[in-house]
Amino acid sequence: MEAEKSRCERCILPRSYPGLSFDERGVCELCTAHKPRRYLGEEALKEKVQSILREHKSRNATYDCIVGFSGGRDSTYLLYCLRKILGLRVLAYCAQHTFVPPVAEGNIRRVSEALGVDVQIERHAYLQNCIRHFMLSWIHRPSAALVTTLCTGCRFGIFRGLYAAARAQNIPVVIVGGTPLERARYKTNLLRANPRSRGTLSLAAGYVCQIAKNVRLISKPSCVVMQIDEYRYSQGRRMFRKHMELIGPFYRYLHWIEADVNRTIKEQLCWQCDGRSTKTWKTDCEIAPLKSYMYRAMLGFNDDDDHLSWLVRDGQITREEALDRLRKDREVPMEAVKSALARLDIDYADFEEALSRAALQ
């Protein structure tokens, strides 16, 4: 009960959430400022795609768009919407690092076959080349702000690959499956010099401070270069602007409703989630459970609290339902955590000792 009182009175974000203020009623600023989104709908999205295609007369005649596809929940549902509802001719692009779990690979195969979609798979080692370095740097001086560095190379692989594939195939429409209900801003707030600021300078200054505390972060030049490249490519619209257009349908056109998404992909596409958990998201990477465990251990919350809070604000579930789901799914499967550490050749005892040191800071 005490834990519930330390959370926002409308959603379930904790009062310890970095960079977040609460009013005198105990309501967080995200809930206070929240306004329901207005979505333009399926026909508007189809017309948007067609208008871009009309502007590029020399484009690829086989595909209308290329879609980032990981085998996860959101990209699977996006592929379904584009193919079955809008009737678009889609090329699915998969940027696969070496930590894709078997369940995701199985979903990629089953979903693409069910939808009759061509898949271009490109395997890369960007994440693999960086993750152990950043994990050892974190163990050297554990900090919640540095957990995000474990994903260095992943986003670069996705955006660089999408950009290159779209140009090579001459496809002017690039579509990605991010949603406005999965914005865990606490990660960048932790890294900023001022958690309440929103500028790039604060983020850069905060990272410089982390380097000053932990010089090991920059001891491997190739990983530093990868971080710079990843930031450059993560500014997606800037990279795609000259040759094509990047569209995120769940931000402007299609209302992402969790119950509909889960039901559709399971019943229509035989999509499967990891049997070690009842959650349907973040099933496309073996590093995700490790990061969730680290955030939970150091902060007392993780992406689950954040995502459930967005569902509450969006009116999809009640605050009580969110708290109930959090209680049921709070524990990260230790089997998944230890498996990820073993893949990184990291001793579990060293990892837990670092978490203990982080708790004393």
N, C-alpha and C positions, 0 to 999 in steps of 0.2 A: 504493500500500500504506500509506503514511504517513497518507493521508487516512482510510483505513478504521480505522486504529488510534485516530484522534481521535474516533471515534464510539462510541456505546453498544455494548456487547458483545452485546446481545440484539436491539435494533432498530438503526436507522441514524441516530438523532438525534445531531448533533454536540455535543461538549462545550461549544461556544460558545453553545448554545441558552440564551437569557436566562431566568433564574429556575429553572433545572433543576439539580438536584444529582445526583452520581454516587457510588456506594458504592466500597468498596475493590476490588471486582471489576471496576469500570468499567461497571457497569450503572446506567442512569438510574432515577430515582425513579418515572417513569411505568410502566416495566416491572416494577419491584419491587412496586408497589402494584396492578398490573393483576389483575383478576379477571374471568373470562368472564361475559358477560351471560346472563341467562336470559330468553328471549323467550316471551311468552304465546301467540303463534300467531295464525293467520288468524281462527279462529272467535271468539277472545276479542276481537279488533279489531272484527269484525262485530257482536258482541253489545254492545260499548261504544257503537258508533254507534247501534244500534237503541235502546239504553236512553236515550240523549240524545233521540232522536226521539220516544220515548214520553212524555217529560217536556214536550215542546213540541207540544201538540196542534194549535195554530193555525199551524203552520209551513207553509213552501212545500210544495205537494203534488207538485211536479215533480221536485225534486232532494233527495237524501239528504244531500249534502255539497257543499261548495265546496273546491276544491283549488288551491293556488298552483302554477302551471305556467309554466316558463320556456323549455321546449324543450330544456333540459339533460338530462344523463343521469339524475340522481336523480329529478327530478319526472316524467320520462317513465316510468320504471319504477314509480313510485308510482301514476301514473294507470293503468298496465296492471294492477297488483295490485288496485286498487279496483274497476276495471271488469270485468276478465276473471275474476279469481279470486274476489272477494267479491260481484260482481254488483250493486254499488251504482250508483245514478243520480247521476252526477257533473256538476257545473258546473266547468269549468276556468277559472281566472282568471289572466290574463297582465298583469302590470304592466310595460310596456315603456318603457325609457328610449331615448335616441337612439343608444345604442352596442350595440344588438342586432345581431349579425352575420347575414348572409343564411342561413347554414347553420342557425342556431337558428330563424329565421322559417320556413324550409322544414320543419324538424322539427315545429314547432307545427302546421303545416297537415297534414302527412302523418299524424302520430300521432293528432290529433283525428279525422281522417276514418277512420282504421283502427279506432279504438275507438268511433266513433259518439258522441263527446262534444261537447257544446256548449261553445263558448269565448267568454268575455267578455274582450276586449282593451281595456285602458285605457293610453293613452300619456301619459307625464308628462315634465316637463323639470326635475325636482328635481336629478337628477345633473348634467345639462348646465349648470344654473345655478351649480353649485358647483365642478365639477371643475377648471376652468382656474384659478380663484382659488387652490385648494389646491395645484395643480401649480406655479404661479408662487411660492407661498409656500415650497414645498419647495425649488425651485431657488435661492431667495434664501438659505436656510439649510438645506441638505440634512440630513435625519435619518431613520434607518430607522424611528423611532417614528411619523413623520408620513406614511408611505406609506399607512397605513390610512385617512387622511382623504380620499384620492382617491375613495373609494366613498360619500362623504357624499351622501345623497339617495336612494340605491338602496334600502336597507332600508326607509326611510320610505315610498317608493313602494309597496313590496310589502305591508308590514303595514297601512298606512293604507288602501290599496286593497282588500285582503282584508276588513278590518273593515267598510269602507263597503259593499262589494258584498254581504257576508253579511247585513248589517242591511237593506239595500234589498231583497234577495231573500227575507228572512226564513228564512235557512238557519242553523240552530243549530250545525251541525258544520263546523268549519274544519280542514282537514288540510294539513300542510306536509311537505316531503320532506327535511329535514335529516337527517344521519346522525351517529352517535357516532364515526365513523371519519374525520371531516374537521374535527376541532377543532384549529385552528392557534393554540394559546394564546400562542405567542411574540409575536403581534402586540399583544395587550393587555399582556403582560409588558414589552415594550419601552416602552410608554407609562406604566406605573405608576411611582410614586415609588420603590417597593420592588418589584422584579420578582417576589419570592417571596410577596408579600401577595396576598390574593384579594378585598379589600374595595373598595367603590365609592370610599371616601375616598382610597385610594392611587391609583386611576385618575384621579380628579379632580385630586389634588395633582400628579400627574405631568404632566397636560395643562397645568395652570397654569405649571409649570416650562418646558414647551415654548413657551408663549406669551411668557414672560419672555425667552426666548432669541430668539424670532422673533415680534415684535409684528405682523408682517404677517398672521398667521393671523386676527386679529380686525379687520382693516381693512375687511372687507365684512360689515356687520351681518346681512344676509339669510342669509349662510352660517353665521354663529354661531347664529342662530335655528334654522336647519335642523338643525344638529348637536344642539341641545337637543331638538327635536321628534323627531329620529330615535332618540335614546336613549330617549325616553319611549315611542315606539311599538315599539322593539325589545324592551321588556319585555313580550313578547307576551301571556303568560297574564294579566297584570294588565289589559290593555286589553280582552281578550275575555271576562273572567270574568263580567260582569254579564248579557250577552245571549246568549252562545254559549260553546262549548268548543273549545279549540285542541288538536289531537292531532298528535303526531310519531310515526307508526307505527314508524319504524326505530330508535327509542330503546327501545321497550318491547314491541312486538308482533311485528314482522317482522325477521328477521335479514338484514341487507344483505350479500350475498355478491357481490363484484365480478364474478367470472367468470359467474355466473348473470345478473346485471344486464346486462352487456355482450352476452351471447349473446341474451338475450330481446329487448332493444330493437332489436337489429340484425336478427334473424331474423323476429321477429313484427311489428315496426312499421316496418321499413325506415329506422330512425334512422341519421343520418349524423354523423360528427365532422369537425372541421376538417382538411382534407387536408394542412395544413402540419405536422401533428404526429400521432403515433400515440396520444396520450393521449385518453381519452374524457371527461374531466371538465373543467369550466370552459370549455366551448365556447359558452356562452350570453352572453358579454360580451367586447367588443373591448378593454376595459381590463385584463382579467385577465392577458394576456401581458405587458403593460407592468409591472404590479405584480410579477409573478414575476421579470422581468428585474431590477427594482430591488432586490428582496430578495436575489436571488442575487449581484448585484454588491456589495452592501454587507455582507451577512452571511455569504455563502458557502453559503447554503441558502435554501429557500423552502417553499411548501406541499407540493411533491412529496416532500421528505424527511419531512415530518410525516405526510402521508397514507400513504405506504409503510410508515412505522413502525407506524401503527395497524393496517395490514393484517398486519404481522408479529405483533403482539401478539394479534390476533384469530385467528391460526393459518391465515390464508388463503394466505400466501406465506412462504417462508423468508427469513432475513436475506440470504443469498446472492442469492436472486432479486430482492430489493428493491434491493440494490446494483447488480445487472446492469441492472435497469430504469432506475435513476437514471443510470447511465453512458450508456445509449442515449438517454434523454429529457432529459438535463441542460440542453442548450442550448435557450434560448427562441428561436423563429423571429424573426430581426431584421426580417423583412418585416412581421410583426405589430406589433412595437414601433414601428417608424417610421411605420406606418400610423396607430396610435393617437396618436402625437405630432402627426402632420399634422392629424388630426381636431381636436386641441386647439389648433392653431396655435402649437405650441411648436417652437422651433428645435432640431434634433437636436444641434448642436454645443453649445448652451447646456446641454442635458440631460446630455450626456456630461461636460462640464466640471464640472457639479454633482456627478456621481457621483465624479469624481476628487477633488473637495474632501472628499466624505464619506469616502473611503478614507483620507484623511490625518488624520481626527479620531480 
